[in-house]
Amino acid sequence: MGQWEIPRPATGVRHLLAVAEEEGVHRATCLSGTRLTPDAVNDPTSEIAVWQELTVARNLARALPDTTGIGVRLGRRIHVSAYGPAALAMLASATLRDGFDMARRFSGLLMVVSRTALTRTQGRTAIALDGGLLPPEAHRMLVERDIVAIIMAISEMTGRGDWPGHVELAFPPDGSEGLWTETVPCTPRLGAPQSRLVMSDEWLDTPLPQADPHSLWLALNDCVDMVERRRARITITDQVRDRLRSSTDHIPSIDQVAGSLLTTVRTLRRRLDAEGTSFRALADDVRHTIAIDLLTTHRLTVQQIATRLGYADASAFSHAFKRWTGVPPSEYQPGS
């Protein structure tokens, strides 16, 4: 089970909704297709799936005429204290490098959604961020958010206002360079082969001011317990639903989902049956949710939605939609 499947607090969604409010985008637009309510998002005990946060980010990006600088604004809202026991483990680590290693070990407890990889060459370490699995509309916004959030964590872990490193972004200039300079102690180098943070090994291996091995031990135990508790609450139904919802351009087949779960189709069917559901029922439920989202929020044609959801033609999709809602797509009204 990957870190993406571990339920996480709704903190990232709250920040997305706060920026949406600043931009005049209604929260209902952002929450469309997520099954999240404003009350659930504001509940500090609520836990959400990564696909739900990515859907909110995608909805926000689609609702804005221009997302320039939004990722930077989101990232500077995220302080290391938001990471709970993982925050204490990061702060109490012996060095910044140790803190990064710990953060990658428990990445499911953080808010970074980009995949990260560390490389070391010629006295420097690079943290590369891969946003290939992120919604295309929100790709740059989320990668920039994650990079700024990491820099914010570095500043708070080290207690330093300067930052002896640089940022490279695999994006073209968009006019947000001034906002970067106001927010973090560096100006990114744009048009790079990949998005990454580059720092000297000497600086990464300097002792942190709040290093404490006893606090670190306690925090690591809390992190392990939290991850195990969250994993224990994830059913095979949850995992299948997340995979069905995480695809941005099609509904995966049962063979594809079984393969991603490292199991056989037969075993997957048996485990779903034991939980009182089936792959067909889950796929149907996900299609229903996505169909309403696409129909009401994105104004796609019936044929475009049918293609997106894997139906042979518009007629087959219309028949299924009427079975779900009681009315054909052409007559559906939000809230009906």
N, C-alpha and C positions, 0 to 999 in steps of 0.2 A: 504494500500500500504506500503510495507516494505522499509527500508532504502536502500536495495540493488537495488531497482528499480529507485531510484532518479539518474538522470544523474549526472556525475561527471567530473571534468577536466581530461585531458589526462596525468596529471603529472606522475602517476604511470607507464603508458605505456612508457613515455619518459625515465624514469629511467631503465625500462626493456630493451629498445632498446640501451641505453648507455652501459649497461653491456654486451649485446649481441655483440656490436661492439668491446668491449674490448676482448671478447672471440672469435672473428672471425666469428660470426654467422650473416649472412646477414639479414637486416631488413625485406626484403620481406618474408623470412622464418617465422619470428616472427609474421608478420601481416597477414599471410595466414588464410583465413576463417573469418576475422573480418570485412571486408569491410572498413577498415581504410586505409588512405593513409599517407605517411610521412608528407605531408603538413598539413593534418588535425591534426595529432599528435602534430606537432610543433606550431599550432595556439593556443595561450593562451585563445582564446574565445571558442574553441571547447569543446563539452561535449560528453562523451561516456557512454555506458552502462557497468555495472559491468562484464557481460559475455564477452565483448570484451577484457577487461583487463585480465580476467582469461584465455581467449584463447591465448593471447600473452604470458602469463606466461607458459602455457602448451606447446606452440610451442617452447619456449626457452629451457624449461627443456628437451624436447624430442631431441632437436638439440645438446645438450651438452653431452659429454661422462660421465661427472661427475658434479653434481650440488653442491658439497661440498663447503660450505661457501658463496654460491651465495646469499642466503637470508640475511646474515649478511651484505654483501656488498651493497645490495639494501636498507636495513633499514638505514644504516648510511648516505645515500644520502638524507634522508627525514628529513627536519627541520620543526619545528613547524610553521614557517612563511609560509609554503606551504599551510596551511589550511585556508587562507583568513580571513574572519570575525570570523570564529571559532577559529582561532589562538589568536585573540585579546580577545575573551571571555575566553579562557583557561588561558591566561596570567593575565587577570584582575580579575580572580576568587579569592575569599577570601582565600581558602586553596587548596591544591593539590586534596583533595577528591572532593571539589566542581568542580574543573576543570575536573576531570574524569567524574563526573555526567553530566556535560555539554557536554563533548565530546561524551558520550554514547547517549545523547538525540539527538545530531546532527551528528551521526556517518556517515550519508550519505554525509556529507561535508568533511570527512576525507579520508584517503587512506587505512585504515585498512579494510581487506576483511574477516578476521576471525570473527566468532560470539564471543562476549565477555559476560562474566557474573562475577559479583562481589559477593564475600562471605566474611563474617567476623566471625572469631573464635579466642578466647583467645588473644585479643589485636592485632590481625594481620588481614590484608585485602589481599585477593588474587584476581587477575584479571585472570580468566581462558580464554583461547582462543580455540575455537572449529573450526577446519578446515575441518569438515566432509563434507561440501558442495563444497570444493575446488577440482580442478582436481587432481587425485591421483599422477600424475607425478610431479606436482608442489606443492603438499601439504606441505612438510617440508620447502621448499624454501619460500613459502608465509607466513607460520606461523612464521618462524624465522624472516622474514622481518618485520612483524607486531610487534613482540615483541621488536626488536631493535628500530623500529620507536617510539614505546611508551616510551622506555627508553630515547631516544634522546629528546623527548618532555618533559619528566620529568626533565632532566638536564637543559634544556633551560627555563622551567617554574620556577624552583627553583634557578637557578644560581649556583648550586652546582656540583662539579666534582665527589664527592663521591656518593654512593647510598646505603643507609642502608636497603638492602633487598636482595632477591636472585631470580634466575630464575630456573624454572624446565621445562625440555623438555621431551615430550613423544616420544623421538627418541633415537636410539642407538648411541654410539660414532661414529664419522665419521672423526676425525682428524681436525676439525675446531675450537677446543677449544682455540688455540692460537689466532686465528682471533677474537674470541669473546673478549678475554682479551685485545687485542689491541683497540677494538672498544668501548666497554662499561665497566663500572667499576665492572664487576663481571664475574665469570666463571659459566656457566650453569650446573645444576645437570641433567645428562642424564638418560634415562630409567625410568622417572617418570610416574605415572598413567595418568597424563594430563599435557599439556603445560600451564604454568601460571607464573605470576609475583607475588611475595609475599612481602609485606611491612608492617611495624609497623603502627598501628593506630595513635600513637603519632606523627610520622613523617608526615603522610597523613593529619593530622589536624593542622599542623603548618602553620601560615599565610604565604602566598606567598609574595615575595618582591615587585611585581608590582601590587598587588591587588588595584583595583579602582572601586568602585560600579557604578560610573557614566559611565565609559568606558565600564563596563560589561553590563550595561543596553542598551547602544547603540549597542554594538556588538551582544547581544542576539536578538534585534529587526532586525538587518541586517541578522542574521542567519535564523530567522523565515521567513523573506521576501524572502530570496534566496531559501529556501526549497519549499515554496509555489509557487514561480515562476517556479521552475524546475518541480514540480509535475503537474502544470497546463499544461505543454507542453507534458506530457506523455499521449498518446492515448491508447485506448484498444488494438489497433494493435501493439503498442510498447510492451505492457505488454505480449501479447500472443507470440510475436516473441522472447522476452527475455526468456520466459519459455521454448519455443521449443529449443532454443539454449543452455540453461543452463544445460540441461541433458547431462551427459557424456557417457551414455551407451545405450540410446534409445530415440526415438521421442515420447513424451507423447501423449496420446489420447486427444480428445476434452473433454471427461468427466474428465480426470485428470487435464487438464488446467483449466476448468471451476471450478472445486473443489478448486484448489489452489487460484483462484481469488474470491472465496466465492460467486459464482453466479451459475446460472443454464445454462445448454447447450443452451436452447432456448433463454435466454437473451443474452448470449455470441454471438450466431449467429446473433441476431438482431442488436447488437451494432457494430459488425464487418461489417454487411451489410450497416449500416448507414455511415460507414467510407469508403465504396467502396471496401471492400475486403471480404474474407471468410477464415475460418479456413483451408480449403483444400488448398487454394492458398498460405497461409502463410507457412503451413507445407511443401508444394511442394518447395517453395522458399528456406526454410531452408535445406531441403534434398539436393537440388541442391548445395548449398554452402558447406555443410558438405561433400558431395560426392567428389567434386573437391579437397577439402582439404585432405581428406583421400587418394584419388587416387594419388595426385601429391606430397604430403609432407610425407605421412606415408607408402606409397607403400603397401597398403593392397590389397588382392585379391578381385576380383569382388564379389565372394561369401561372403567374410568377410564384405565388405561394404554393400551388400544387407541385411545381417543379422543385422548389426548395424543400418540401416535405417528402418528396419521393413518390408522389402519386403518378399513375400512368397518364392521367389527363385531368383537366379542370372538373369534369363531371364527377370523377371518382372522389376528388377532394370535396366538392360541394355536397355530395351524398354523406360523406363522413362528418362534415361540419354541421349539417342539419341534424345528424344523429346526436352530436355533442350538445348543440344549443337549441334545437327545435326550429331553427330558421336557417335559410340558405345564407351564404356569405354576403350576398347583395343586400340583404335586409337586416343584417346584424347591426345593432347599436350598442356602444360601450355601456356596460352596466346592465344589459338585458340578460 
